[in-house]
Amino acid sequence: MPDIELPGREIAAIDIGSNSVRLVLYRLEGRAIWTVFNEKVLAGLGRDLPTTGKLSREGVSMAMTALRRFAAVLEGVRPHTTLIAATAAVREAKDGPDFCRRVAEETGLVIRVLSGEEEAKYAAMGVLAGAPSAHGVSADMGGTSLELTHLNGHGVEHGMTLPLGPFALAEGKGFDAARIKTRIDERLRPVAGQFRSDRLYAVGGAWRTLAQVQMSLKSYPLKVVHQYEMSAEDALETARLVAQQSAAGLAKLPGVSKKRAETLPYAGLVLEGLINNLGLKTIEMSAWGVREGLLFETLDETVRTADPLLAGCAALGGRQGIDPALPGALTRWIADIVAALPTAFGETRDDVLTRAACRLADLGARLHPDHRLELVFDQVLRAPVAGISHSERAFLASVMNARYGGGSATPQPDAVNRLLSDDARRRARALGLAIRLACDLSGRSAQLLNSAAARVKGGDLRLTAEHGYDDVLLGEQTKKRAKALAEAMGLGLSI
């Protein structure tokens, strides 16, 4: 069946946090969510909260300037829906209500102040929006608070908020690692039993920056933070490194701004405390959090339960103006070939990735033929699509490399070899060659494709065509493509 086409719409989200104030404009195409504009200001609203009980005066000034600008942008863009939320700093500050009134009077923006429980819930919903099978604990660290929430692989369970953000831990004093570690353990130990888990989903700018530091230290081949995984040992190594550095030293690291350098050591100590107290084995980064959780709640149930990877690939591939019936026809046509390939990610996940690849089959249709292969490979490897691990990104990029005639090395062999097993590389290449065969045989026509068949039987790849179509479909081009596929699968060829 062709993919259901859903009209696109724009949603704006303003997140007024304890450290940052951010506006994000999203373009929604069904379950596919694209960030089309993203601007933040590290205002530090909650910087003085532990000592004064009020919002930072400098932070309020910076936040108001940013919010006036954001209001002007929204007036020009006029999104379908605007979501505006404030979290811990505004919630806890004595002058939080005054700040909200001032924002409404000066900008027309009406702020929804989230409770601690709501903040935890929406952060976890954001994790699920970006990784639907997430199972473990979501941890969203802002400037003043840390929200912990259980994720059960299907939805959000109970959560709580703790005063473990950098500003709350600093308490207006200098950075003292021993004192802060003690405070972190005092606050985590009583609740550790409720949140013990193998996997933590880390949400928040400080931890994203920490992940970028770790990527740099490990010479990691991708710069995609979302769904980047660290072992507990690697995370501890990086957390301890940043906790020992001065702010000036941290600011020299790739991707670390001067303001972020001030809070990064606290983030490292909190992560260390979580690993030690919760028994974590894996840390997975989520670039999606409260904003995306609020957005996710606005989606219809049928859209919300769709697979974000399939939706994203359908949206990317569908922009080429191809026959909407082609992806489904491709999936069916190559089914017997796919069944003969080595398993890469497990039967269920392999099936999803096969369907995703078929939705991307014509991604390069409108690109220059001299650069098509490299451009498609790079786009798939780094596409802002949710619900896909880094290994799966390398897999789909390798499929597209073969689909467009690339060699087995791929344009980035170091990345592919590091992220994929031998079986996964073999499967990706054969899958790409099968899609190439199907597209070239049929001219990308679902109707013509249905007039031919491909089977794997008796050690051969066998191609047949309906009566009257053999000369039309099984010519020299088809034989060439079929030979490449048969060789990649270690099969003979029968046409």
Steps between C-alpha positions, in 0.01 A plus 500: 500500500630853429586717798215715627571861414434738786501878462798680647467757773727719713520494879709740707629418848657743745675341796590734787744297706722569797803547276378550143210669323434342162267529203464203264283494189397153387358381170275196543427258218293241681736328747805653332618799705756741355673784684504794259609777740677478835628792706603513864637743753684377809333753727560316828166594654553261791858599578417694819201292609678296773628814675226760437192294424452723195583494132834644395462869418745472211327180390159669495641780284650253254187285499273798431716610207488147360124464553425830328699377203325162508160672505598698191612182322170330585306799372676463168487121475147452641528131590193278526560452876729667754603324822663707775624338821717598795668251729675488838641852534176685426303238693706538817595869496305739725484744212407233244137620472621859453729385220212320325279810525776719361557264207127501419477880521811571291485219244150353506649158575302305763724264695392163634703425813553126525491322834792274584293194416393651167856592414613143568211358295556722196876442500434125495236539229758687296738206537225264380420728208860464382553136603164319523640179647687680780514283812677621812519836676475847351716762673447864402749737658430870482659792678342436840329161489534139387190310390504120516229294332448130429451393137360151448543462123139598438444816699584717799476380859554694823754781525636755745704817508812552713704818569808371315553760229832689492357819653335308785822309570720808484297677772686819419834347604810403308530162333594240762483152349503313833218710647291472184550122473379462858194713430419303183525166683286630788222584257527198273550225755147512649336467155755276329294185557209649307711580194757222471549415133753382245436794267475873555359741240684828559310818414633855520756730345776435754495127437482548124815708531661230715419247228661724238814514715501121519450470123802722446714302745407173328534642145144383443409512129151653539411836653137403559424523873149353489509130599877508547589230752775488761590211725492582870880471505548747214244738651676490837834571337361807322298616802806489724710675237266798471455516879875545539535775240480871560231699317775659289638158409157362413423798277791395279342161428306452173136603530527646852392862533625724781163497677456125459849448643379645831235230548665202329702381806176478700340300219795260510466444874124446476551243225762325711256496793224354284725225365618401848161519670275355229731224379498630142676315220418716196438871452301599191472864404166648404493828310125504562351603833232721652428700181457189290296338775256792497486480120454122506194537721329710230518219242203276427529151647532338157786735409668470840523121473652501150867407459706824483772339287255379236316833509823697464629285213162521324507879531857524370444260212156631414634845419646362177155473343515124440206262475375466862433130432869433420637450858241233578551332163877496557460347846286218361718442192825454693344294784640165384845654452491661844400171662828347375722773652688477832328655801635836615281644777251222566210389285252767611742790474643376171148510357454863608835599350414326172176696476685820591755437222223448244351837599840657429546320169468816288659748739759603240258551211544878489867516588783546252602154372871575546449558874184301570666208676699706749215742570245225562741303718578804713137608529384159620791463741423835665130557427303665786274195520400352836470140607831380353822394671840604370570148373169505315595835344819343366297203374247709305775724361683187380180374336468829311867484401437166326166614360677782314787288374763561765774251578516284810729751676230775518591873510589473873646153563639588844155595630326200345764250614489638853121493528402185307580131534613298198153345467334841516730635227427199278126535557508874428689455174275223373186690601620808314584298191158334512329840510724618214404195296129552565509873419703459181301199379170685533599859437365555852149405390306294753282362219795374295673365810198282569547338158832345605617292795823419680552179699790332676488125438751220472799728546388734220345841468217440252330779308180444306251719316140458398430387145561786260719694744822298483663706225378823659616432857784248479744682273874570528461763774299258712755221445781731609320602820392143576856371456632754753237395752555128447876541548447700820279219633730220383231363265480387144273688257211370298294728275 
